[in-house]
């Protein structure tokens, strides 16, 4: 019994510590052992593989696999070397297990505001062989007319007693005014670039 238990624990540890070789997405199975960059990674990052078609397919598939851990892919065009993602709500401090921005300030901002991220990845061939992978993660802030739970000016109640009760809608469901671009999420870009540099 003890030998089987320790063998199962060792196998589980090997699967969890597999790093880039695992095919399970971080969103479904969050693993806190993500690689961290030892310093800033240049953007675009250079991937030193050959110029053959098979190496380009390997780079493209690897980049999709890494970006898919953070976002849902909306469009992937291998011929244009372009990957676009659907908007994803930025995780805050209460969602520490979800992959997202590793920066504390960005997580605090996402806790207090409605922010979503969109990623655009461009893969270009280098002159001397290999590929340049450019990762941009854009942040957008939700534009609302007023706070959702604001009590001032929401409704005026009458103080006289009436026989007929009429219900009033206090918080009408309003359509969002859209999203305001507020720049790039550089720490998340650096985390994705570090994983691309390590895995490819």
Buried (B, 14 or more C-beta within 10 A) or exposed (E): EEEEEEEEEEEEEEEBEEEBEBEEBBBEEBBEEBEEBEEEBEBBBEBEBEEEEEBBEBBBEBBBBBBBBBBEBEEBEEEEBEBBBEBBBBBBEEBEEBBBBBBEEBBEBBBEEBBBBBBBBBBEEBEEEBBBBBBBBBBBBBEBEEEEEEEEEEEEEEEEEEEEEEEEEEEEEEEEEEBEEEEBBBBBBBBBBBBBBBBB
